[in-house]
């Protein structure tokens, strides 16, 4: 099933999912939970088998999007938000991208300009905008602070990956989301990668840990191995 189909079915059932745009944000998740509560279903914000049966009343949703990959993406709204932001860039020179500054303002984080590393801010924006009850780490701008976020998990699509930068025993680091991997590198969707939101390769030897939001559906994905062109990133600042 697609997010668009879910939104249309929720609207028909009298539960407002917000804009019917195929984008699973907080309003859509809240509508799913309200529907589940009203129908004595498990309230988890996920359209699984039982919720789908009630929501679609025996009608089969479109078969084109029923793959395991699409289902996992639909229950990882923070990862969908990260994908939506691909291509966003900081402003060179003295200016700053107002979008990045607005993330910090919304989160009440002191952030003077986009010359300051913003990989942690990007991750904080994606998660906090989609999971309203999820606790962020203290000072999310510090990449290594994300090692205390959520709960530990295996590297898999949507997981928060934390890396050391400079030296392993230091304080500097990088954080982003797992997309896939190859033999020597993780393919990371993150901010402040070549001054933009991109997917880049980060060596596995720099890996410190993977984390998963506590308020999301349980981590049940698997490593996704694929080749990816491009050079290995050595310094994401």
Helices and strands as residue ranges (DSSP letters): H 3-12, H 26-38, H 49-56, G 63-65, H 68-74, H 77-84, H 98-107, H 119-130, G 143-148, E 151-152, E 160-164, E 173-181, E 185-193, E 196-203, G 204-206, E 207-212, E 232-233
